[in-house]
């Protein structure tokens, strides 16, 4: 796969146009910056990383828990092969979905195991105008928690 140009449809068009990795990265970082400004949290300081090998999820928010039970955010992660074929609106929903995980962690601490899409997370998603669903059609998102 050529990571320099993947195809993402513009708006709701059936036609796809190539977008460079740099364009996609800027698109994602601008939305994260907007959400950071909106929430007052420094999510825009976290790295945004991309995978070129297809994963079973389209995006994830990575964090770890320190020995004292504090959640430490690490990065936002996007899978380039799974980004191909989604609309900018879908991509915005995916970014907001992952940023809601970040806000959930920063404001309320780590969630209980297996409860990463709890009511608090759903409320945050709704506040961003994002459907509070653990799944993005046709792809799944994931939150990675390292101990």
DODRENZA-819661 format. One record per residue (C-alpha): x, y, z; residue in three letters. Coordinates in Angstrom, 1 decimal. Layout:
residues N
<r><u>X</u><v>Y</v><w>Z</w><pado>Ala</pado></r>
...
This chain:
residues 147
<r><u>0.0</u><v>0.0</v><w>0.0</w><pado>Unk</pado></r>
<r><u>1.2</u><v>3.4</v><w>-0.9</w><pado>Unk</pado></r>
<r><u>1.1</u><v>5.4</v><w>2.4</w><pado>Unk</pado></r>
<r><u>1.7</u><v>8.6</v><w>0.6</w><pado>Unk</pado></r>
<r><u>-1.7</u><v>8.6</v><w>-1.0</w><pado>Unk</pado></r>
<r><u>-4.7</u><v>6.8</v><w>0.2</w><pado>Unk</pado></r>
<r><u>-8.2</u><v>7.5</v><w>-1.1</w><pado>Unk</pado></r>
<r><u>-10.9</u><v>9.1</v><w>1.1</w><pado>Unk</pado></r>
<r><u>-14.1</u><v>10.3</v><w>-0.4</w><pado>Unk</pado></r>
<r><u>-14.8</u><v>13.9</v><w>-0.1</w><pado>Unk</pado></r>
<r><u>-18.1</u><v>14.7</v><w>1.8</w><pado>Unk</pado></r>
<r><u>-20.7</u><v>12.3</v><w>0.6</w><pado>Unk</pado></r>
<r><u>-19.4</u><v>11.9</v><w>-3.0</w><pado>Unk</pado></r>
<r><u>-19.1</u><v>8.5</v><w>-4.5</w><pado>Unk</pado></r>
<r><u>-15.8</u><v>9.5</v><w>-6.0</w><pado>Unk</pado></r>
<r><u>-12.6</u><v>9.2</v><w>-4.1</w><pado>Unk</pado></r>
<r><u>-9.6</u><v>11.5</v><w>-4.3</w><pado>Unk</pado></r>
<r><u>-6.2</u><v>10.7</v><w>-3.0</w><pado>Unk</pado></r>
<r><u>-5.1</u><v>12.4</v><w>0.2</w><pado>Unk</pado></r>
<r><u>-1.5</u><v>12.4</v><w>1.3</w><pado>Unk</pado></r>
<r><u>-0.5</u><v>11.1</v><w>4.7</w><pado>Unk</pado></r>
<r><u>0.4</u><v>14.7</v><w>5.6</w><pado>Unk</pado></r>
<r><u>-3.1</u><v>15.9</v><w>4.6</w><pado>Unk</pado></r>
<r><u>-4.7</u><v>13.2</v><w>6.7</w><pado>Unk</pado></r>
<r><u>-2.4</u><v>13.9</v><w>9.6</w><pado>Unk</pado></r>
<r><u>-3.2</u><v>17.7</v><w>9.4</w><pado>Unk</pado></r>
<r><u>-6.9</u><v>16.9</v><w>9.3</w><pado>Unk</pado></r>
<r><u>-6.7</u><v>14.7</v><w>12.4</w><pado>Unk</pado></r>
<r><u>-4.5</u><v>17.1</v><w>14.3</w><pado>Unk</pado></r>
<r><u>-6.7</u><v>20.1</v><w>13.6</w><pado>Unk</pado></r>
<r><u>-9.7</u><v>18.3</v><w>15.0</w><pado>Unk</pado></r>
<r><u>-7.8</u><v>17.2</v><w>18.0</w><pado>Unk</pado></r>
<r><u>-6.6</u><v>20.8</v><w>18.5</w><pado>Unk</pado></r>
<r><u>-10.2</u><v>22.1</v><w>18.3</w><pado>Unk</pado></r>
<r><u>-11.3</u><v>19.5</v><w>20.9</w><pado>Unk</pado></r>
<r><u>-8.4</u><v>20.4</v><w>23.1</w><pado>Unk</pado></r>
<r><u>-9.3</u><v>24.1</v><w>23.0</w><pado>Unk</pado></r>
<r><u>-13.0</u><v>23.2</v><w>23.6</w><pado>Unk</pado></r>
<r><u>-12.2</u><v>21.0</v><w>26.7</w><pado>Unk</pado></r>
<r><u>-9.2</u><v>22.9</v><w>28.0</w><pado>Unk</pado></r>
<r><u>-7.2</u><v>19.6</v><w>28.0</w><pado>Unk</pado></r>
<r><u>-3.9</u><v>19.3</v><w>26.3</w><pado>Unk</pado></r>
<r><u>-4.8</u><v>16.3</v><w>24.0</w><pado>Unk</pado></r>
<r><u>-3.2</u><v>18.1</v><w>21.1</w><pado>Unk</pado></r>
<r><u>0.2</u><v>17.6</v><w>22.8</w><pado>Unk</pado></r>
<r><u>-0.1</u><v>13.8</v><w>22.4</w><pado>Unk</pado></r>
<r><u>1.5</u><v>12.1</v><w>19.4</w><pado>Unk</pado></r>
<r><u>-0.7</u><v>11.0</v><w>16.5</w><pado>Unk</pado></r>
<r><u>0.7</u><v>7.8</v><w>15.0</w><pado>Unk</pado></r>
<r><u>-0.2</u><v>5.8</v><w>12.0</w><pado>Unk</pado></r>
<r><u>-0.1</u><v>2.0</v><w>11.2</w><pado>Unk</pado></r>
<r><u>0.5</u><v>0.9</v><w>7.7</w><pado>Unk</pado></r>
<r><u>-0.4</u><v>-2.8</v><w>8.4</w><pado>Unk</pado></r>
<r><u>-4.1</u><v>-3.4</v><w>8.5</w><pado>Unk</pado></r>
<r><u>-5.4</u><v>-3.9</v><w>12.1</w><pado>Unk</pado></r>
<r><u>-8.8</u><v>-5.1</v><w>13.3</w><pado>Unk</pado></r>
<r><u>-9.6</u><v>-1.5</v><w>14.4</w><pado>Unk</pado></r>
<r><u>-9.5</u><v>1.8</v><w>12.6</w><pado>Unk</pado></r>
<r><u>-8.3</u><v>3.9</v><w>15.6</w><pado>Unk</pado></r>
<r><u>-7.3</u><v>3.8</v><w>19.2</w><pado>Unk</pado></r>
<r><u>-6.4</u><v>5.9</v><w>22.2</w><pado>Unk</pado></r>
<r><u>-3.4</u><v>4.4</v><w>24.0</w><pado>Unk</pado></r>
<r><u>-2.8</u><v>5.0</v><w>27.7</w><pado>Unk</pado></r>
<r><u>-1.3</u><v>3.2</v><w>30.7</w><pado>Unk</pado></r>
<r><u>-2.0</u><v>3.1</v><w>34.4</w><pado>Unk</pado></r>
<r><u>0.8</u><v>3.9</v><w>36.8</w><pado>Unk</pado></r>
<r><u>1.4</u><v>1.9</v><w>40.1</w><pado>Unk</pado></r>
<r><u>-0.8</u><v>4.5</v><w>41.9</w><pado>Unk</pado></r>
<r><u>-3.8</u><v>4.0</v><w>39.6</w><pado>Unk</pado></r>
<r><u>-3.4</u><v>7.2</v><w>37.6</w><pado>Unk</pado></r>
<r><u>-4.1</u><v>7.1</v><w>33.9</w><pado>Unk</pado></r>
<r><u>-1.3</u><v>8.3</v><w>31.7</w><pado>Unk</pado></r>
<r><u>-2.2</u><v>9.2</v><w>28.1</w><pado>Unk</pado></r>
<r><u>0.3</u><v>8.0</v><w>25.5</w><pado>Unk</pado></r>
<r><u>-1.0</u><v>8.6</v><w>22.0</w><pado>Unk</pado></r>
<r><u>-3.7</u><v>8.5</v><w>19.4</w><pado>Unk</pado></r>
<r><u>-3.3</u><v>5.8</v><w>16.8</w><pado>Unk</pado></r>
<r><u>-4.9</u><v>5.5</v><w>13.4</w><pado>Unk</pado></r>
<r><u>-4.8</u><v>2.5</v><w>10.9</w><pado>Unk</pado></r>
<r><u>-4.1</u><v>3.9</v><w>7.4</w><pado>Unk</pado></r>
<r><u>-5.5</u><v>0.9</v><w>5.5</w><pado>Unk</pado></r>
<r><u>-8.8</u><v>1.1</v><w>7.4</w><pado>Unk</pado></r>
<r><u>-9.1</u><v>4.9</v><w>6.7</w><pado>Unk</pado></r>
<r><u>-9.4</u><v>4.3</v><w>3.0</w><pado>Unk</pado></r>
<r><u>-12.9</u><v>4.7</v><w>1.8</w><pado>Unk</pado></r>
<r><u>-14.4</u><v>6.7</v><w>4.8</w><pado>Unk</pado></r>
<r><u>-15.8</u><v>10.2</v><w>4.6</w><pado>Unk</pado></r>
<r><u>-14.4</u><v>13.2</v><w>6.3</w><pado>Unk</pado></r>
<r><u>-17.5</u><v>13.2</v><w>8.5</w><pado>Unk</pado></r>
<r><u>-16.8</u><v>9.6</v><w>9.5</w><pado>Unk</pado></r>
<r><u>-13.2</u><v>10.5</v><w>10.2</w><pado>Unk</pado></r>
<r><u>-14.3</u><v>13.4</v><w>12.4</w><pado>Unk</pado></r>
<r><u>-16.6</u><v>11.0</v><w>14.4</w><pado>Unk</pado></r>
<r><u>-13.7</u><v>8.6</v><w>14.8</w><pado>Unk</pado></r>
<r><u>-11.4</u><v>11.4</v><w>16.1</w><pado>Unk</pado></r>
<r><u>-14.1</u><v>12.6</v><w>18.5</w><pado>Unk</pado></r>
<r><u>-14.8</u><v>9.0</v><w>19.7</w><pado>Unk</pado></r>
<r><u>-11.1</u><v>8.6</v><w>20.5</w><pado>Unk</pado></r>
<r><u>-10.8</u><v>12.0</v><w>22.1</w><pado>Unk</pado></r>
<r><u>-13.8</u><v>11.2</v><w>24.3</w><pado>Unk</pado></r>
<r><u>-11.7</u><v>8.3</v><w>25.7</w><pado>Unk</pado></r>
<r><u>-9.0</u><v>10.8</v><w>26.4</w><pado>Unk</pado></r>
<r><u>-11.3</u><v>13.2</v><w>28.2</w><pado>Unk</pado></r>
<r><u>-12.9</u><v>10.3</v><w>30.1</w><pado>Unk</pado></r>
<r><u>-9.4</u><v>9.3</v><w>31.3</w><pado>Unk</pado></r>
<r><u>-8.3</u><v>12.8</v><w>32.2</w><pado>Unk</pado></r>
<r><u>-11.4</u><v>13.9</v><w>34.0</w><pado>Unk</pado></r>
<r><u>-12.5</u><v>10.7</v><w>35.7</w><pado>Unk</pado></r>
<r><u>-9.5</u><v>8.5</v><w>35.8</w><pado>Unk</pado></r>
<r><u>-9.1</u><v>5.0</v><w>34.3</w><pado>Unk</pado></r>
<r><u>-12.4</u><v>3.1</v><w>33.8</w><pado>Unk</pado></r>
<r><u>-13.1</u><v>-0.3</v><w>35.2</w><pado>Unk</pado></r>
<r><u>-11.9</u><v>-3.1</v><w>33.0</w><pado>Unk</pado></r>
<r><u>-14.2</u><v>-3.8</v><w>30.1</w><pado>Unk</pado></r>
<r><u>-16.2</u><v>-0.6</v><w>30.6</w><pado>Unk</pado></r>
<r><u>-14.5</u><v>1.7</v><w>28.2</w><pado>Unk</pado></r>
<r><u>-17.7</u><v>2.8</v><w>26.6</w><pado>Unk</pado></r>
<r><u>-19.6</u><v>3.6</v><w>29.8</w><pado>Unk</pado></r>
<r><u>-22.2</u><v>6.3</v><w>30.5</w><pado>Unk</pado></r>
<r><u>-19.5</u><v>9.0</v><w>31.2</w><pado>Unk</pado></r>
<r><u>-17.8</u><v>8.3</v><w>27.9</w><pado>Unk</pado></r>
<r><u>-21.2</u><v>8.3</v><w>26.1</w><pado>Unk</pado></r>
<r><u>-22.1</u><v>11.7</v><w>27.6</w><pado>Unk</pado></r>
<r><u>-18.7</u><v>13.1</v><w>26.4</w><pado>Unk</pado></r>
<r><u>-19.3</u><v>11.7</v><w>22.9</w><pado>Unk</pado></r>
<r><u>-22.8</u><v>13.4</v><w>22.8</w><pado>Unk</pado></r>
<r><u>-21.2</u><v>16.7</v><w>23.9</w><pado>Unk</pado></r>
<r><u>-18.9</u><v>16.5</v><w>20.9</w><pado>Unk</pado></r>
<r><u>-21.8</u><v>15.7</v><w>18.5</w><pado>Unk</pado></r>
<r><u>-20.5</u><v>12.2</v><w>18.0</w><pado>Unk</pado></r>
<r><u>-22.7</u><v>9.1</v><w>18.1</w><pado>Unk</pado></r>
<r><u>-21.9</u><v>7.3</v><w>21.5</w><pado>Unk</pado></r>
<r><u>-21.3</u><v>4.0</v><w>19.8</w><pado>Unk</pado></r>
<r><u>-18.4</u><v>1.6</v><w>20.5</w><pado>Unk</pado></r>
<r><u>-18.3</u><v>0.8</v><w>16.8</w><pado>Unk</pado></r>
<r><u>-17.8</u><v>2.9</v><w>13.7</w><pado>Unk</pado></r>
<r><u>-19.4</u><v>1.4</v><w>10.6</w><pado>Unk</pado></r>
<r><u>-17.8</u><v>-0.5</v><w>9.0</w><pado>Unk</pado></r>
<r><u>-14.8</u><v>-0.4</v><w>11.3</w><pado>Unk</pado></r>
<r><u>-14.2</u><v>-0.9</v><w>15.0</w><pado>Unk</pado></r>
<r><u>-12.2</u><v>1.4</v><w>17.2</w><pado>Unk</pado></r>
<r><u>-10.3</u><v>0.2</v><w>20.2</w><pado>Unk</pado></r>
<r><u>-8.7</u><v>1.7</v><w>23.3</w><pado>Unk</pado></r>
<r><u>-5.4</u><v>0.1</v><w>24.3</w><pado>Unk</pado></r>
<r><u>-4.5</u><v>0.0</v><w>28.0</w><pado>Unk</pado></r>
<r><u>-1.0</u><v>-1.0</v><w>29.0</w><pado>Unk</pado></r>
<r><u>-0.2</u><v>-2.1</v><w>32.5</w><pado>Unk</pado></r>
